[in-house]
């Protein structure tokens, strides 16, 4: 097992021993082996959706724990294939993306329509697959920051996928259209018995004030998460909160003093707990993203994010570039280190 204390360094005590006071552990619906029966059974999800969600929970090294480790590789569109795969050209071939997810013990692999379609007959029965339906295509010049549908729910269903994913850039001028498109796609996915996962990201230059980036503020990301749960995402992907007070800094929208004075603190676990609270107190699963690859610090950063997510009451981690922009053996090691956090019974919900 991974040595968590060593990787966490000076933060080990504040992360491993913190107790959330504003939103205590007993107030949230915690992940666990019985999550479907204990929590999701209250919802209107069909038996087919629950079965496919359970198939994700039951797969990989974390199978049976209620936690998930997902490998997402949609960067060939989001960041260009060259920028994404040149560090390790092995992954220009989608088969190797799926092989990394399998070898890495992941619960699910998420990728593009064309990528998964090119290998679906080989892998659909070996690992749960998720098609990412929309993308920010970056070949258009000048750059346009929007999400465009690249495929239909029916195409993902026909190739054997158990889930679909999508991104909404909340706060952007195009967000209202994206909300409508994704809401309709998620309803169709649920009709077909598929799981829905939303990348609930913020995107607006006005969210940066006086040198601070509030795209990762707990209060603003929390509201994006709440909107994601509202359109019936079964799982919400969000960046780990790094600060707070976005509403106050931007001086727009609505908030409450208790968000800052009572419900949260400066501890990153409290900031992430507020994200979980906006997932209907955990009725919708929160997974945090692993972020970009920085090289030697990737392992420590991934473990730190996993510890914060787990102790906050989150459901797991979705980490791509930190894993696939390395030789496969190193990528597997990083994915396993993330999973070790969720397998370690000594790391409890704060």
C-alpha positions as a Markdown table, in Angstrom:
| # | Residue | x | y | z |
|---|---|---|---|---|
| 1 | Unk | 0.0 | 0.0 | 0.0 |
| 2 | Unk | 1.0 | 3.6 | -0.6 |
| 3 | Unk | 2.7 | 5.5 | 2.3 |
| 4 | Unk | 0.2 | 8.3 | 2.6 |
| 5 | Unk | 1.9 | 10.1 | 5.4 |
| 6 | Unk | 5.1 | 10.4 | 3.5 |
| 7 | Unk | 3.4 | 11.7 | 0.4 |
| 8 | Unk | 1.3 | 14.2 | 2.3 |
| 9 | Unk | 4.4 | 15.7 | 4.0 |
| 10 | Unk | 3.8 | 18.7 | 6.2 |
| 11 | Unk | 0.0 | 18.5 | 5.5 |
| 12 | Unk | -0.4 | 15.0 | 6.8 |
| 13 | Unk | -1.7 | 15.9 | 10.3 |
| 14 | Unk | -4.1 | 18.6 | 9.0 |
| 15 | Unk | -5.5 | 16.4 | 6.3 |
| 16 | Unk | -5.6 | 13.0 | 8.1 |
| 17 | Unk | -6.9 | 14.2 | 11.5 |
| 18 | Unk | -9.2 | 17.1 | 10.6 |
| 19 | Unk | -12.9 | 16.9 | 11.7 |
| 20 | Unk | -15.5 | 18.9 | 9.8 |
| 21 | Unk | -17.6 | 20.9 | 12.2 |
| 22 | Unk | -19.9 | 23.1 | 10.0 |
| 23 | Unk | -21.2 | 20.2 | 8.0 |
| 24 | Unk | -20.5 | 17.2 | 10.2 |
| 25 | Unk | -20.1 | 13.7 | 8.8 |
| 26 | Unk | -23.4 | 12.5 | 10.1 |
| 27 | Unk | -25.2 | 15.1 | 8.0 |
| 28 | Unk | -24.1 | 13.6 | 4.6 |
| 29 | Unk | -25.0 | 10.4 | 2.7 |
| 30 | Unk | -21.7 | 8.6 | 2.7 |
| 31 | Unk | -20.4 | 6.3 | -0.1 |
| 32 | Unk | -20.3 | 2.7 | 0.7 |
| 33 | Unk | -20.9 | -0.9 | -0.5 |
| 34 | Unk | -24.7 | -0.4 | 0.0 |
| 35 | Unk | -25.0 | 3.0 | -1.6 |
| 36 | Unk | -27.5 | 1.9 | -4.2 |
| 37 | Unk | -29.8 | 0.3 | -1.6 |
| 38 | Unk | -29.3 | 2.9 | 1.0 |
| 39 | Unk | -29.4 | 6.1 | -1.1 |
| 40 | Unk | -30.1 | 5.7 | -4.8 |
| 41 | Unk | -33.1 | 3.4 | -4.2 |
| 42 | Unk | -35.0 | 6.6 | -3.0 |
| 43 | Unk | -34.6 | 8.2 | -6.4 |
| 44 | Unk | -36.7 | 7.7 | -9.6 |
| 45 | Unk | -33.8 | 6.0 | -11.4 |
| 46 | Unk | -34.9 | 2.9 | -13.3 |
| 47 | Unk | -33.7 | -0.6 | -12.4 |
| 48 | Unk | -31.5 | -0.4 | -15.6 |
| 49 | Unk | -29.8 | 2.8 | -14.4 |
| 50 | Unk | -29.2 | 1.3 | -11.0 |
| 51 | Unk | -27.8 | -1.9 | -12.5 |
| 52 | Unk | -25.4 | 0.0 | -14.7 |
| 53 | Unk | -24.3 | 2.2 | -11.8 |
| 54 | Unk | -23.7 | -0.9 | -9.7 |
| 55 | Unk | -21.7 | -2.4 | -12.5 |
| 56 | Unk | -19.3 | 0.6 | -12.2 |
| 57 | Unk | -19.2 | 0.3 | -8.4 |
| 58 | Unk | -18.4 | -3.4 | -8.7 |
| 59 | Unk | -15.5 | -3.2 | -11.1 |
| 60 | Unk | -11.8 | -2.8 | -10.6 |
| 61 | Unk | -9.7 | -2.7 | -7.5 |
| 62 | Unk | -12.3 | -0.6 | -5.7 |
| 63 | Unk | -15.1 | -3.0 | -6.7 |
| 64 | Unk | -17.6 | -3.4 | -3.8 |
| 65 | Unk | -16.4 | -0.4 | -1.8 |
| 66 | Unk | -18.8 | 2.3 | -3.2 |
| 67 | Unk | -15.9 | 4.3 | -4.4 |
| 68 | Unk | -14.7 | 4.9 | -8.0 |
| 69 | Unk | -11.5 | 5.4 | -9.9 |
| 70 | Unk | -12.2 | 6.5 | -13.4 |
| 71 | Unk | -9.7 | 7.0 | -16.3 |
| 72 | Unk | -10.9 | 9.9 | -18.5 |
| 73 | Unk | -9.1 | 10.5 | -21.8 |
| 74 | Unk | -10.9 | 13.1 | -23.9 |
| 75 | Unk | -8.0 | 15.5 | -24.2 |
| 76 | Unk | -7.4 | 14.5 | -27.8 |
| 77 | Unk | -10.2 | 16.9 | -28.6 |
| 78 | Unk | -10.0 | 19.3 | -25.6 |
| 79 | Unk | -6.2 | 19.9 | -25.8 |
| 80 | Unk | -5.4 | 18.5 | -29.3 |
| 81 | Unk | -4.2 | 14.9 | -29.9 |
| 82 | Unk | -0.6 | 16.1 | -30.3 |
| 83 | Unk | -0.5 | 18.0 | -27.0 |
| 84 | Unk | -2.1 | 15.1 | -25.2 |
| 85 | Unk | -0.4 | 12.1 | -26.7 |
| 86 | Unk | 3.0 | 13.3 | -27.9 |
| 87 | Unk | 4.5 | 12.7 | -24.4 |
| 88 | Unk | 3.5 | 9.1 | -24.8 |
| 89 | Unk | 2.5 | 8.2 | -28.4 |
| 90 | Unk | 1.3 | 4.8 | -27.2 |
| 91 | Unk | -2.0 | 6.4 | -26.4 |
| 92 | Unk | -2.8 | 7.7 | -29.9 |
| 93 | Unk | -4.3 | 4.1 | -30.1 |
| 94 | Unk | -7.5 | 4.0 | -28.1 |
| 95 | Unk | -6.9 | 0.3 | -27.3 |
| 96 | Unk | -4.0 | 1.3 | -25.1 |
| 97 | Unk | -6.2 | 3.8 | -23.2 |
| 98 | Unk | -8.6 | 1.1 | -22.3 |
| 99 | Unk | -5.7 | -1.3 | -21.5 |
| 100 | Unk | -4.4 | 1.3 | -19.0 |
| 101 | Unk | -7.8 | 1.5 | -17.3 |
| 102 | Unk | -7.9 | -2.3 | -17.1 |
| 103 | Unk | -4.3 | -2.7 | -15.9 |
| 104 | Unk | -4.7 | 0.2 | -13.5 |
| 105 | Unk | -7.7 | -1.4 | -11.8 |
| 106 | Unk | -10.2 | 1.4 | -12.7 |
| 107 | Unk | -13.9 | 1.1 | -12.3 |
| 108 | Unk | -14.6 | 2.7 | -15.7 |
| 109 | Unk | -12.9 | 4.3 | -18.7 |
| 110 | Unk | -14.2 | 7.5 | -20.3 |
| 111 | Unk | -13.2 | 8.7 | -23.7 |
| 112 | Unk | -14.5 | 10.1 | -27.0 |
| 113 | Unk | -17.2 | 8.6 | -29.2 |
| 114 | Unk | -14.8 | 7.7 | -32.0 |
| 115 | Unk | -12.1 | 6.4 | -29.7 |
| 116 | Unk | -14.3 | 4.0 | -27.8 |
| 117 | Unk | -16.2 | 3.0 | -30.9 |
| 118 | Unk | -13.0 | 1.9 | -32.6 |
| 119 | Unk | -12.4 | -0.7 | -29.9 |
| 120 | Unk | -15.9 | -1.3 | -28.5 |
| 121 | Unk | -16.3 | -4.9 | -29.6 |
| 122 | Unk | -13.0 | -5.9 | -27.9 |
| 123 | Unk | -13.6 | -4.1 | -24.6 |
| 124 | Unk | -17.3 | -3.3 | -23.9 |
| 125 | Unk | -17.6 | -6.6 | -21.9 |
| 126 | Unk | -14.3 | -6.2 | -20.1 |
| 127 | Unk | -14.7 | -2.8 | -18.4 |
| 128 | Unk | -17.6 | -0.3 | -18.0 |
| 129 | Unk | -17.2 | 2.3 | -20.7 |
| 130 | Unk | -18.4 | 6.0 | -20.8 |
| 131 | Unk | -18.7 | 8.2 | -23.9 |
| 132 | Unk | -18.0 | 11.9 | -23.3 |
| 133 | Unk | -20.6 | 13.4 | -25.5 |
| 134 | Unk | -19.4 | 17.0 | -25.9 |
| 135 | Unk | -16.1 | 18.8 | -26.1 |
| 136 | Unk | -14.4 | 22.2 | -26.4 |
| 137 | Unk | -12.9 | 21.8 | -29.9 |
| 138 | Unk | -9.7 | 23.9 | -30.1 |
| 139 | Unk | -8.8 | 23.8 | -33.8 |
| 140 | Unk | -11.3 | 26.7 | -34.6 |
| 141 | Unk | -9.4 | 30.0 | -34.9 |
| 142 | Unk | -9.8 | 32.4 | -33.2 |
| 143 | Unk | -10.5 | 30.2 | -30.2 |
| 144 | Unk | -14.1 | 29.6 | -29.1 |
| 145 | Unk | -14.6 | 28.4 | -25.6 |
| 146 | Unk | -17.8 | 26.4 | -25.9 |
| 147 | Unk | -19.0 | 22.8 | -25.6 |
| 148 | Unk | -20.2 | 21.1 | -28.8 |
| 149 | Unk | -22.0 | 17.8 | -29.0 |
| 150 | Unk | -19.9 | 15.3 | -30.9 |
| 151 | Unk | -22.2 | 12.3 | -30.6 |
| 152 | Unk | -25.6 | 11.1 | -29.5 |
| 153 | Unk | -26.7 | 9.1 | -26.5 |
| 154 | Unk | -28.0 | 6.3 | -28.8 |
| 155 | Unk | -24.5 | 5.8 | -30.3 |
| 156 | Unk | -23.0 | 5.3 | -26.9 |
| 157 | Unk | -25.8 | 2.9 | -26.0 |
| 158 | Unk | -25.4 | 0.9 | -29.2 |
| 159 | Unk | -21.7 | 0.3 | -28.6 |
| 160 | Unk | -22.3 | -1.1 | -25.1 |
| 161 | Unk | -21.4 | 1.9 | -22.9 |
| 162 | Unk | -23.0 | 1.9 | -19.5 |
| 163 | Unk | -22.6 | 5.7 | -19.1 |
| 164 | Unk | -22.4 | 9.0 | -20.8 |
| 165 | Unk | -20.6 | 12.1 | -19.7 |
| 166 | Unk | -20.8 | 15.8 | -20.7 |
| 167 | Unk | -19.4 | 19.2 | -19.7 |
| 168 | Unk | -21.2 | 22.4 | -18.9 |
| 169 | Unk | -19.2 | 25.6 | -18.6 |
| 170 | Unk | -21.4 | 27.2 | -15.9 |
| 171 | Unk | -21.0 | 31.0 | -15.9 |
| 172 | Unk | -20.2 | 31.3 | -19.6 |
| 173 | Unk | -22.4 | 33.1 | -22.1 |
| 174 | Unk | -23.2 | 29.8 | -23.7 |
| 175 | Unk | -24.1 | 28.0 | -20.5 |
| 176 | Unk | -27.9 | 28.3 | -20.8 |
| 177 | Unk | -27.8 | 26.4 | -24.2 |
| 178 | Unk | -25.4 | 23.8 | -22.8 |
| 179 | Unk | -27.7 | 23.2 | -19.8 |
| 180 | Unk | -30.6 | 22.6 | -22.1 |
| 181 | Unk | -28.6 | 20.3 | -24.4 |
| 182 | Unk | -27.1 | 18.2 | -21.6 |
| 183 | Unk | -30.4 | 18.0 | -19.7 |
| 184 | Unk | -32.1 | 16.5 | -22.7 |
| 185 | Unk | -29.2 | 14.1 | -23.3 |
| 186 | Unk | -29.2 | 13.0 | -19.7 |
| 187 | Unk | -33.0 | 12.4 | -19.8 |
| 188 | Unk | -32.5 | 10.2 | -22.9 |
| 189 | Unk | -29.6 | 8.4 | -21.3 |
| 190 | Unk | -31.8 | 7.6 | -18.3 |
| 191 | Unk | -34.5 | 6.3 | -20.6 |
| 192 | Unk | -32.0 | 3.9 | -22.1 |
| 193 | Unk | -30.8 | 2.8 | -18.6 |
| 194 | Unk | -27.5 | 4.6 | -18.8 |
| 195 | Unk | -25.6 | 6.4 | -16.0 |
| 196 | Unk | -25.0 | 10.2 | -16.4 |
| 197 | Unk | -21.8 | 12.0 | -15.3 |
| 198 | Unk | -21.4 | 15.8 | -15.5 |
| 199 | Unk | -18.1 | 17.7 | -15.7 |
| 200 | Unk | -19.5 | 20.8 | -13.8 |
| 201 | Unk | -16.9 | 23.4 | -14.6 |
| 202 | Unk | -16.9 | 27.1 | -14.4 |
| 203 | Unk | -15.8 | 29.3 | -17.2 |
| 204 | Unk | -15.8 | 33.1 | -17.2 |
| 205 | Unk | -12.9 | 35.6 | -17.1 |
| 206 | Unk | -14.7 | 37.7 | -14.6 |
| 207 | Unk | -14.2 | 34.8 | -12.0 |
| 208 | Unk | -10.6 | 36.0 | -11.8 |
| 209 | Unk | -10.2 | 39.0 | -9.5 |
| 210 | Unk | -7.0 | 40.7 | -8.1 |
| 211 | Unk | -4.8 | 37.8 | -9.0 |
| 212 | Unk | -7.0 | 35.1 | -7.5 |
| 213 | Unk | -8.7 | 32.5 | -9.7 |
| 214 | Unk | -12.2 | 31.8 | -8.3 |
| 215 | Unk | -13.0 | 29.1 | -10.8 |
| 216 | Unk | -11.9 | 26.8 | -8.0 |
| 217 | Unk | -13.8 | 28.6 | -5.2 |
| 218 | Unk | -15.8 | 26.3 | -2.9 |
| 219 | Unk | -18.9 | 28.6 | -3.1 |
| 220 | Unk | -19.0 | 29.0 | -6.9 |
| 221 | Unk | -18.1 | 25.3 | -7.7 |
| 222 | Unk | -20.6 | 24.3 | -5.1 |
| 223 | Unk | -23.4 | 26.1 | -7.0 |
| 224 | Unk | -22.2 | 24.5 | -10.3 |
| 225 | Unk | -22.4 | 21.1 | -8.6 |
| 226 | Unk | -25.9 | 21.9 | -7.3 |
| 227 | Unk | -27.0 | 22.8 | -10.8 |
| 228 | Unk | -25.5 | 19.5 | -12.1 |
| 229 | Unk | -27.5 | 17.5 | -9.5 |
| 230 | Unk | -30.6 | 19.4 | -10.6 |
| 231 | Unk | -30.4 | 18.1 | -14.1 |
| 232 | Unk | -30.0 | 14.6 | -12.7 |
| 233 | Unk | -26.3 | 13.9 | -13.0 |
| 234 | Unk | -25.7 | 10.6 | -11.2 |
| 235 | Unk | -22.1 | 11.6 | -10.5 |
| 236 | Unk | -20.6 | 15.1 | -10.7 |
| 237 | Unk | -17.0 | 15.7 | -11.6 |
| 238 | Unk | -15.6 | 18.9 | -10.2 |
| 239 | Unk | -12.2 | 20.4 | -9.6 |
| 240 | Unk | -11.0 | 20.3 | -6.0 |
| 241 | Unk | -11.9 | 23.5 | -4.3 |
| 242 | Unk | -8.7 | 25.6 | -3.6 |
| 243 | Unk | -10.2 | 28.8 | -2.1 |
| 244 | Unk | -13.5 | 30.4 | -1.2 |
| 245 | Unk | -15.4 | 33.7 | -1.4 |
| 246 | Unk | -16.0 | 33.7 | -5.2 |
| 247 | Unk | -19.4 | 35.3 | -4.8 |
| 248 | Unk | -18.0 | 38.1 | -2.7 |
| 249 | Unk | -15.1 | 38.7 | -4.9 |
| 250 | Unk | -17.1 | 38.8 | -8.1 |
| 251 | Unk | -19.9 | 40.7 | -6.4 |
| 252 | Unk | -22.6 | 39.0 | -8.4 |
| 253 | Unk | -25.2 | 36.4 | -7.6 |
| 254 | Unk | -26.4 | 35.3 | -4.2 |
| 255 | Unk | -24.7 | 33.8 | -1.1 |
| 256 | Unk | -25.0 | 33.8 | 2.7 |
| 257 | Unk | -22.5 | 34.7 | 5.4 |
| 258 | Unk | -22.9 | 31.3 | 7.0 |
| 259 | Unk | -21.3 | 29.7 | 3.9 |
| 260 | Unk | -18.0 | 31.3 | 5.0 |
| 261 | Unk | -18.4 | 31.8 | 8.8 |
| 262 | Unk | -19.9 | 28.5 | 9.8 |
| 263 | Unk | -20.1 | 25.9 | 7.1 |
| 264 | Unk | -16.6 | 26.1 | 5.8 |
| 265 | Unk | -13.0 | 26.9 | 6.9 |
| 266 | Unk | -9.7 | 27.3 | 5.3 |
| 267 | Unk | -9.1 | 23.5 | 5.5 |
| 268 | Unk | -9.4 | 22.0 | 2.1 |
| 269 | Unk | -11.5 | 19.1 | 3.5 |
| 270 | Unk | -14.1 | 21.7 | 4.7 |
| 271 | Unk | -14.1 | 23.3 | 1.2 |
| 272 | Unk | -14.6 | 19.9 | -0.4 |
| 273 | Unk | -17.3 | 19.0 | 2.2 |
| 274 | Unk | -19.3 | 22.1 | 1.0 |
| 275 | Unk | -19.0 | 20.7 | -2.6 |
| 276 | Unk | -20.5 | 17.4 | -1.3 |
| 277 | Unk | -23.3 | 19.3 | 0.5 |
| 278 | Unk | -24.3 | 20.7 | -2.8 |
| 279 | Unk | -24.6 | 17.2 | -4.2 |
| 280 | Unk | -27.8 | 16.9 | -2.3 |
| 281 | Unk | -25.7 | 16.1 | 0.8 |
| 282 | Unk | -24.1 | 13.2 | -1.1 |
| 283 | Unk | -27.1 | 11.7 | -2.7 |
| 284 | Unk | -25.3 | 12.5 | -6.0 |
| 285 | Unk | -21.7 | 11.3 | -6.0 |
| 286 | Unk | -18.8 | 13.8 | -6.1 |
| 287 | Unk | -15.6 | 12.9 | -7.9 |
| 288 | Unk | -12.8 | 15.3 | -8.1 |
| 289 | Unk | -10.5 | 15.7 | -11.1 |
| 290 | Unk | -6.8 | 14.8 | -10.9 |
| 291 | Unk | -5.6 | 17.8 | -12.9 |
| 292 | Unk | -2.8 | 18.1 | -15.4 |
| 293 | Unk | 0.5 | 16.3 | -15.3 |
| 294 | Unk | 3.4 | 18.2 | -13.8 |
| 295 | Unk | 5.9 | 15.3 | -13.7 |
| 296 | Unk | 7.6 | 14.3 | -10.5 |
| 297 | Unk | 5.0 | 15.8 | -8.2 |
| 298 | Unk | 2.0 | 14.0 | -9.8 |
| 299 | Unk | 1.9 | 11.0 | -7.4 |
| 300 | Unk | 1.9 | 13.2 | -4.3 |
| 301 | Unk | -0.7 | 15.6 | -5.7 |
| 302 | Unk | -3.0 | 12.7 | -6.8 |
| 303 | Unk | -2.9 | 11.1 | -3.3 |
| 304 | Unk | -3.5 | 14.5 | -1.7 |
| 305 | Unk | -6.6 | 15.1 | -3.8 |
| 306 | Unk | -7.9 | 11.6 | -3.1 |
| 307 | Unk | -7.4 | 12.0 | 0.7 |
| 308 | Unk | -9.3 | 15.3 | 0.6 |
| 309 | Unk | -12.1 | 13.9 | -1.5 |
| 310 | Unk | -12.5 | 10.8 | 0.6 |
| 311 | Unk | -12.4 | 12.6 | 3.9 |
| 312 | Unk | -14.9 | 15.2 | 2.6 |
| 313 | Unk | -17.4 | 12.4 | 1.7 |
| 314 | Unk | -16.6 | 12.3 | -2.0 |
| 315 | Unk | -17.0 | 9.2 | -4.1 |
| 316 | Unk | -13.6 | 9.0 | -5.8 |
| 317 | Unk | -11.2 | 10.5 | -8.3 |
| 318 | Unk | -11.1 | 10.8 | -12.1 |
| 319 | Unk | -7.6 | 11.2 | -13.2 |
| 320 | Unk | -6.3 | 11.2 | -16.8 |
| 321 | Unk | -3.2 | 13.2 | -17.8 |
| 322 | Unk | -1.3 | 12.3 | -14.7 |
| 323 | Unk | -1.7 | 8.6 | -15.7 |
| 324 | Unk | -1.6 | 8.4 | -19.5 |
| 325 | Unk | 1.2 | 10.9 | -20.1 |
| 326 | Unk | 3.6 | 8.5 | -18.5 |
| 327 | Unk | 4.9 | 5.0 | -19.4 |
| 328 | Unk | 2.1 | 2.5 | -18.8 |
| 329 | Unk | 3.7 | 1.0 | -15.7 |
| 330 | Unk | 4.1 | 4.4 | -14.1 |
| 331 | Unk | 0.5 | 5.3 | -15.0 |
| 332 | Unk | -0.7 | 2.0 | -13.4 |
| 333 | Unk | 1.3 | 2.8 | -10.3 |
| 334 | Unk | -0.3 | 6.3 | -10.0 |
| 335 | Unk | -3.8 | 4.9 | -10.4 |
| 336 | Unk | -3.2 | 2.2 | -7.8 |
| 337 | Unk | -1.9 | 4.9 | -5.4 |
| 338 | Unk | -5.1 | 6.8 | -5.8 |
| 339 | Unk | -7.1 | 3.6 | -5.2 |
| 340 | Unk | -5.1 | 2.8 | -2.1 |
| 341 | Unk | -6.5 | 5.9 | -0.4 |
| 342 | Unk | -10.0 | 4.5 | -0.8 |
| 343 | Unk | -8.9 | 1.0 | 0.3 |
| 344 | Unk | -7.3 | 2.3 | 3.4 |
| 345 | Unk | -9.8 | 1.9 | 6.2 |
| 346 | Unk | -7.7 | 4.2 | 8.5 |
| 347 | Unk | -8.5 | 7.2 | 6.2 |
| 348 | Unk | -12.0 | 8.0 | 7.4 |
| 349 | Unk | -14.7 | 10.5 | 6.5 |
| 350 | Unk | -13.9 | 13.7 | 8.5 |
